[in-house]
Amino acid sequence: MVKKISIDELDNYIKSAQKPMVVNFWATFCRPCIDELPYFIESQQQYPQVELVMVSLDLPGYYPEKVESFLRAKNFLGPTQVWLNETNADSFCPRIDPAWDGAIPVTLWINPVKNYRKFVNRSMTGPQIKLAYQELTQ
């Protein structure tokens, strides 16, 4: 269910996007992450043309069992789910965005069709997520 990927694979996946994509970085131990995830799932259902990629930054010992059981328990099974097999934030964070200091949650919003890219270096509320989906797709 949750695929293990490297930063190279994730970077290539993002760069090869052909449609709008939301890449959310989260972890099971991050309360703000958990609080915003239902809003991403809800918005995703309203914008099926957008790919939601949920990137778990959980510790290696949490993958796959704890990550997958968390997602099943919360019923967050619809989006693309991956676990980033990297532990050096100083290496992978700048590849996603130079402004990323390593804190989570963070979200990358991209729409290659209109050359749109926005990096949100904080947690987001439900209304902020809905607005961001609107900006991404209009």
PASEBA-1860 file (N, C-alpha, C; in nm, 3 decimals):
! residues 138
1> MVKKISID> 0.082/-0.120/0.000/0.000/0.000/0.000/0.087/0.127/0.000 ~ 0.169/0.145/0.101/0.257/0.262/0.107/0.391/0.223/0.048 ~ 0.427/0.289/-0.060/0.551/0.255/-0.131/0.670/0.329/-0.070 ~ 0.780/0.259/-0.057/0.905/0.319/-0.009/0.976/0.383/-0.129 ~ 1.013/0.512/-0.114/1.083/0.579/-0.224/1.201/0.660/-0.171 ~ 1.293/0.690/-0.260/1.407/0.775/-0.227/1.376/0.919/-0.268 ~ 1.457/1.010/-0.225/1.438/1.151/-0.265/1.456/1.166/-0.416 ~ 1.545/1.089/-0.475/1.562/1.095/-0.622/1.433/1.054/-0.692
9> ELDNYIKS> 1.371/0.946/-0.645/1.246/0.899/-0.706/1.135/1.002/-0.686 ~ 1.125/1.058/-0.567/1.022/1.158/-0.540/1.045/1.283/-0.624 ~ 1.167/1.328/-0.629/1.202/1.447/-0.707/1.165/1.426/-0.855 ~ 1.198/1.311/-0.909/1.165/1.280/-1.049/1.014/1.272/-1.070 ~ 0.943/1.214/-0.974/0.798/1.202/-0.983/0.733/1.340/-0.989 ~ 0.779/1.428/-0.902/0.725/1.565/-0.898/0.757/1.638/-1.029 ~ 0.881/1.627/-1.074/0.924/1.697/-1.196/0.854/1.645/-1.321 ~ 0.808/1.519/-1.317/0.744/1.462/-1.436/0.592/1.478/-1.432
17> AQKPMVVN> 0.540/1.551/-1.334/0.394/1.570/-1.323/0.338/1.630/-1.451 ~ 0.226/1.574/-1.495/0.158/1.624/-1.615/0.028/1.696/-1.581 ~ -0.010/1.691/-1.454/-0.135/1.752/-1.408/-0.110/1.816/-1.272 ~ -0.206/1.890/-1.219/-0.187/1.951/-1.088/-0.159/1.845/-0.982 ~ -0.069/1.881/-0.889/-0.027/1.787/-0.786/-0.009/1.861/-0.654 ~ -0.056/1.797/-0.548/-0.036/1.846/-0.412/0.049/1.743/-0.340 ~ 0.165/1.785/-0.290/0.256/1.694/-0.221/0.264/1.738/-0.075 ~ 0.204/1.658/0.012/0.199/1.691/0.154/0.295/1.602/0.231
25> FWATFCRP> 0.382/1.665/0.310/0.480/1.593/0.392/0.429/1.591/0.535 ~ 0.419/1.472/0.592/0.356/1.454/0.722/0.421/1.336/0.796 ~ 0.377/1.312/0.919/0.420/1.195/0.995/0.313/1.160/1.097 ~ 0.308/1.033/1.136/0.207/0.987/1.230/0.223/1.050/1.368 ~ 0.342/1.095/1.402/0.369/1.153/1.534/0.353/1.305/1.536 ~ 0.311/1.363/1.425/0.300/1.510/1.410/0.154/1.551/1.423 ~ 0.118/1.611/1.536/-0.022/1.649/1.561/-0.075/1.747/1.456 ~ -0.002/1.855/1.423/-0.054/1.945/1.318/-0.074/1.875/1.184
33> CIDELPYF> 0.011/1.777/1.154/-0.003/1.700/1.031/-0.135/1.624/1.032 ~ -0.160/1.555/1.142/-0.280/1.473/1.156/-0.405/1.561/1.150 ~ -0.395/1.681/1.209/-0.511/1.771/1.210/-0.549/1.820/1.070 ~ -0.450/1.839/0.982/-0.482/1.893/0.849/-0.514/1.785/0.746 ~ -0.473/1.661/0.768/-0.494/1.556/0.668/-0.639/1.538/0.625 ~ -0.738/1.541/0.716/-0.876/1.525/0.669/-0.919/1.632/0.568 ~ -0.866/1.752/0.581/-0.900/1.860/0.488/-0.841/1.834/0.349 ~ -0.722/1.774/0.345/-0.664/1.736/0.216/-0.747/1.627/0.151
41> IESQQQYP> -0.787/1.526/0.230/-0.866/1.415/0.177/-1.000/1.468/0.124 ~ -1.065/1.555/0.201/-1.194/1.612/0.161/-1.181/1.695/0.033 ~ -1.079/1.780/0.028/-1.059/1.863/-0.092/-1.025/1.778/-0.213 ~ -0.950/1.671/-0.189/-0.912/1.582/-0.298/-1.035/1.522/-0.365 ~ -1.136/1.490/-0.287/-1.258/1.434/-0.342/-1.331/1.536/-0.429 ~ -1.315/1.664/-0.399/-1.379/1.769/-0.477/-1.298/1.806/-0.602 ~ -1.170/1.769/-0.603/-1.081/1.802/-0.716/-1.010/1.675/-0.764 ~ -1.086/1.583/-0.827/-1.024/1.457/-0.869/-0.919/1.472/-0.978
49> QVELVMVS> -0.915/1.588/-1.043/-0.814/1.612/-1.147/-0.677/1.643/-1.087 ~ -0.670/1.658/-0.955/-0.546/1.688/-0.885/-0.496/1.561/-0.818 ~ -0.367/1.533/-0.832/-0.311/1.417/-0.762/-0.262/1.461/-0.625 ~ -0.311/1.397/-0.522/-0.263/1.420/-0.386/-0.161/1.313/-0.353 ~ -0.041/1.357/-0.320/0.067/1.266/-0.283/0.098/1.292/-0.136 ~ 0.071/1.192/-0.053/0.100/1.203/0.089/0.234/1.136/0.117 ~ 0.333/1.217/0.159/0.468/1.167/0.181/0.493/1.155/0.331 ~ 0.499/1.033/0.378/0.527/1.008/0.520/0.675/1.028/0.548
57> LDLPGYYP> 0.703/1.105/0.653/0.840/1.122/0.699/0.860/1.051/0.832 ~ 0.782/0.946/0.852/0.795/0.869/0.975/0.932/0.802/0.984 ~ 0.969/0.769/1.106/1.096/0.703/1.131/1.099/0.567/1.065 ~ 1.219/0.518/1.029/1.228/0.388/0.963/1.157/0.275/1.038 ~ 1.159/0.276/1.169/1.094/0.172/1.247/0.942/0.174/1.237 ~ 0.886/0.285/1.186/0.741/0.297/1.172/0.691/0.242/1.040 ~ 0.785/0.218/0.945/0.746/0.174/0.811/0.766/0.024/0.799 ~ 0.672/-0.047/0.741/0.543/-0.001/0.689/0.428/-0.013/0.789
65> EKVESFLR> 0.445/-0.097/0.892/0.331/-0.135/0.976/0.259/-0.016/1.038 ~ 0.330/0.069/1.112/0.263/0.177/1.185/0.203/0.279/1.088 ~ 0.273/0.311/0.981/0.223/0.408/0.883/0.095/0.355/0.818 ~ 0.099/0.230/0.773/-0.018/0.173/0.705/-0.136/0.154/0.799 ~ -0.111/0.112/0.922/-0.223/0.094/1.016/-0.285/0.229/1.052 ~ -0.203/0.332/1.063/-0.255/0.467/1.088/-0.346/0.511/0.973 ~ -0.301/0.495/0.851/-0.379/0.536/0.734/-0.510/0.458/0.723 ~ -0.505/0.329/0.751/-0.627/0.248/0.749/-0.724/0.295/0.857
73> AKNFLGPT> -0.673/0.318/0.978/-0.759/0.358/1.090/-0.827/0.492/1.063 ~ -0.757/0.583/0.994/-0.812/0.716/0.963/-0.889/0.717/0.831 ~ -0.885/0.605/0.757/-0.950/0.593/0.627/-0.893/0.694/0.525 ~ -0.760/0.709/0.527/-0.690/0.798/0.434/-0.626/0.716/0.323 ~ -0.705/0.632/0.258/-0.647/0.537/0.164/-0.656/0.579/0.018 ~ -0.724/0.688/-0.014/-0.744/0.727/-0.153/-0.623/0.784/-0.225 ~ -0.550/0.875/-0.163/-0.440/0.940/-0.235/-0.320/0.848/-0.257 ~ -0.225/0.898/-0.335/-0.097/0.830/-0.351/-0.022/0.839/-0.218
81> QVWLNETN> 0.018/0.724/-0.166/0.086/0.717/-0.036/0.228/0.667/-0.055 ~ 0.325/0.742/-0.003/0.465/0.698/-0.009/0.533/0.727/0.125 ~ 0.638/0.652/0.151/0.722/0.676/0.268/0.860/0.712/0.215 ~ 0.911/0.827/0.257/1.041/0.873/0.209/1.151/0.803/0.288 ~ 1.228/0.723/0.219/1.335/0.644/0.279/1.462/0.728/0.289 ~ 1.453/0.836/0.364/1.565/0.928/0.382/1.565/0.975/0.527 ~ 1.682/0.994/0.584/1.689/1.042/0.721/1.763/1.175/0.733 ~ 1.830/1.218/0.627/1.907/1.341/0.632/1.826/1.458/0.575
89> ADSFCPRI> 1.757/1.528/0.664/1.672/1.640/0.621/1.754/1.749/0.552 ~ 1.879/1.766/0.592/1.964/1.868/0.528/1.988/1.836/0.381 ~ 1.972/1.710/0.346/1.990/1.667/0.208/1.860/1.675/0.129 ~ 1.750/1.621/0.184/1.628/1.613/0.104/1.542/1.738/0.107 ~ 1.541/1.812/0.215/1.453/1.931/0.223/1.480/2.034/0.114 ~ 1.607/2.074/0.093/1.631/2.175/-0.012/1.596/2.127/-0.153 ~ 1.590/1.996/-0.174/1.553/1.945/-0.307/1.405/1.967/-0.333 ~ 1.325/1.972/-0.226/1.182/2.001/-0.240/1.162/2.152/-0.251
97> DPAWDGAI> 1.224/2.226/-0.160/1.218/2.373/-0.166/1.328/2.430/-0.078 ~ 1.402/2.532/-0.128/1.510/2.592/-0.050/1.464/2.653/0.083 ~ 1.336/2.689/0.093/1.284/2.751/0.215/1.251/2.648/0.323 ~ 1.252/2.520/0.289/1.211/2.418/0.385/1.320/2.397/0.489 ~ 1.285/2.424/0.615/1.380/2.409/0.726/1.374/2.273/0.792 ~ 1.289/2.184/0.744/1.278/2.050/0.799/1.156/2.027/0.884 ~ 1.089/2.135/0.925/0.967/2.120/1.006/0.854/2.065/0.920 ~ 0.761/1.995/0.985/0.642/1.946/0.917/0.520/1.986/0.998
105> PVTLWINP> 0.406/1.995/0.932/0.376/1.963/0.793/0.417/2.076/0.699 ~ 0.446/2.037/0.576/0.466/2.130/0.466/0.397/2.073/0.343 ~ 0.363/2.163/0.250/0.292/2.119/0.130/0.346/2.192/0.008 ~ 0.369/2.115/-0.097/0.411/2.169/-0.226/0.292/2.159/-0.321 ~ 0.256/2.272/-0.381/0.145/2.280/-0.476/0.204/2.310/-0.613 ~ 0.180/2.223/-0.710/0.233/2.246/-0.844/0.127/2.219/-0.951 ~ 0.131/2.300/-1.054/0.046/2.278/-1.171/0.134/2.307/-1.293 ~ 0.190/2.201/-1.354/0.282/2.221/-1.466/0.217/2.287/-1.588
113> VKNYRKFV> 0.087/2.271/-1.602/0.018/2.328/-1.718/0.024/2.481/-1.716 ~ 0.012/2.538/-1.598/0.017/2.685/-1.589/0.142/2.736/-1.518 ~ 0.243/2.648/-1.507/0.371/2.685/-1.447/0.353/2.743/-1.306 ~ 0.268/2.678/-1.229/0.235/2.722/-1.093/0.311/2.639/-0.992 ~ 0.374/2.705/-0.896/0.445/2.635/-0.789/0.435/2.719/-0.663 ~ 0.389/2.655/-0.555/0.376/2.724/-0.427/0.417/2.628/-0.317 ~ 0.504/2.674/-0.228/0.549/2.592/-0.115/0.497/2.656/0.012 ~ 0.423/2.580/0.091/0.366/2.629/0.217/0.441/2.561/0.331
121> NRSMTGPQ> 0.518/2.639/0.403/0.610/2.590/0.506/0.546/2.594/0.645 ~ 0.422/2.545/0.655/0.350/2.545/0.782/0.224/2.459/0.766 ~ 0.155/2.437/0.876/0.028/2.366/0.867/-0.077/2.459/0.808 ~ -0.182/2.400/0.756/-0.288/2.477/0.691/-0.423/2.440/0.751 ~ -0.514/2.537/0.754/-0.650/2.513/0.800/-0.734/2.459/0.684 ~ -0.852/2.410/0.716/-0.943/2.363/0.612/-0.972/2.468/0.507 ~ -1.011/2.592/0.547/-1.037/2.696/0.448/-0.913/2.732/0.365 ~ -0.796/2.730/0.426/-0.673/2.759/0.351/-0.645/2.651/0.247
129> IKLAYQEL> -0.671/2.528/0.282/-0.650/2.418/0.188/-0.749/2.427/0.073 ~ -0.875/2.456/0.101/-0.975/2.472/-0.006/-0.936/2.585/-0.100 ~ -0.893/2.697/-0.044/-0.849/2.809/-0.127/-0.728/2.773/-0.212 ~ -0.635/2.701/-0.154/-0.515/2.659/-0.229/-0.551/2.566/-0.344 ~ -0.646/2.475/-0.324/-0.692/2.389/-0.433/-0.755/2.474/-0.544 ~ -0.832/2.575/-0.505/-0.895/2.664/-0.605/-0.788/2.737/-0.685 ~ -0.689/2.793/-0.616/-0.580/2.864/-0.686/-0.504/2.772/-0.779 ~ -0.483/2.650/-0.734/-0.407/2.552/-0.812/-0.478/2.516/-0.942
137> TQ> -0.610/2.511/-0.938/-0.686/2.459/-1.053/-0.751/2.565/-1.139 ~ -0.752/2.690/-1.099/-0.822/2.791/-1.181/-0.735/2.843/-1.293
END
